Amino acid sequence: QVQLQESGGGFVQAGGSLRLSCQASGTDFNKNSMDWYRQTPGKQRELVSHITEGGTATYVNSVRGRFTISRDNAKNTVYLQMNSLKPDDTGVYYCRAFGIPHPWGQGTQVTVSS
């Protein structure tokens, strides 16, 4: 079964940066596209970024130009570098293996103060 462990969240002031990590197990990571989602207060969980097996990345409009998704297949890990953080980025961030049913992980909390 796919298991994902998110880490790297924290408390930062607006304009700051964080780097999230997600380590995967139980899957052939090299063959999986990966997603980062976030659950922000009062809103539905949304897809923030997607990266294909080959490293092609896409982003939701609200984070494009500020966030960068990347992957290290040797470490079975996907990252989300978040720069120029805004209070609206506050939420719990989750990673997912695209197209594979599996439980949501615990996520990692990101809190951005104004």
C-alpha positions in Angstrom: 0.0 0.0 0.0 1.2 3.5 -0.8 2.3 5.5 2.2 3.3 9.1 2.1 5.0 11.1 4.9 4.8 14.9 4.6 7.1 17.2 6.5 8.6 20.7 6.5 5.7 22.8 7.5 5.9 25.6 10.1 5.1 29.1 11.0 6.5 31.9 8.9 5.9 35.6 8.3 4.5 36.8 5.1 7.2 36.9 2.5 9.0 34.0 4.0 9.8 30.6 2.6 9.3 27.0 3.4 10.3 23.7 1.8 8.0 20.8 2.1 9.0 17.2 1.6 7.0 14.1 1.0 8.6 10.7 1.2 6.8 7.8 -0.5 6.9 4.1 0.1 4.9 1.1 -1.2 4.9 2.3 -4.8 7.1 2.4 -7.8 7.9 6.1 -7.3 9.8 6.6 -10.5 6.6 5.7 -12.5 4.2 7.9 -10.5 3.1 11.4 -11.1 2.8 13.2 -7.8 0.6 16.0 -6.5 0.6 18.5 -3.7 -2.8 19.5 -2.2 -3.7 21.9 0.5 -6.6 22.3 2.8 -7.1 25.9 3.7 -9.6 27.1 6.4 -13.1 27.5 5.1 -12.2 26.1 1.6 -12.2 22.8 -0.1 -9.0 20.9 -0.5 -7.4 22.0 -3.7 -4.7 20.8 -6.0 -1.7 23.1 -5.7 0.9 21.5 -8.0 1.5 18.4 -10.1 4.7 16.8 -11.4 4.9 14.0 -13.9 7.3 11.1 -13.9 9.5 13.0 -16.3 9.5 16.2 -14.2 7.0 18.4 -16.0 5.3 20.6 -13.4 2.0 22.5 -13.3 0.6 24.9 -10.7 -2.7 26.5 -9.6 -2.7 30.1 -10.7 -2.5 31.4 -7.1 0.9 29.9 -6.5 2.5 30.0 -10.0 5.8 31.9 -9.9 6.1 31.5 -6.1 6.1 27.7 -5.6 8.3 25.1 -7.2 7.6 21.4 -7.2 10.5 19.0 -7.8 11.3 15.3 -7.2 14.3 13.1 -6.3 13.5 9.7 -7.6 16.6 8.2 -5.9 15.1 9.3 -2.5 11.4 8.6 -3.4 10.7 12.1 -2.4 8.8 15.0 -3.9 9.4 18.6 -2.7 7.4 21.8 -2.7 9.6 25.0 -2.4 7.3 27.8 -1.3 8.6 31.4 -1.6 6.9 34.8 -1.1 4.4 33.1 1.2 1.1 34.9 1.9 -1.4 34.5 4.7 -3.8 32.9 2.2 -1.3 30.0 1.8 -2.0 29.0 5.4 -3.3 25.4 5.6 -2.4 21.8 5.8 -0.4 20.5 2.8 -0.7 16.9 1.6 1.0 15.0 -1.1 -0.6 12.3 -3.3 0.4 9.7 -5.8 -1.6 10.6 -8.9 -4.1 8.0 -10.0 -3.5 5.5 -7.2 -6.2 5.1 -4.5 -4.6 5.4 -1.1 -5.4 7.0 2.2 -4.5 10.7 2.8 -1.5 11.2 4.9 -1.4 13.4 8.0 -0.2 16.4 6.1 2.0 19.2 7.3 0.7 22.5 8.7 1.8 25.8 7.1 0.9 29.0 8.9 1.8 32.3 7.4 1.3 35.4 9.5 0.6 38.9 8.1 
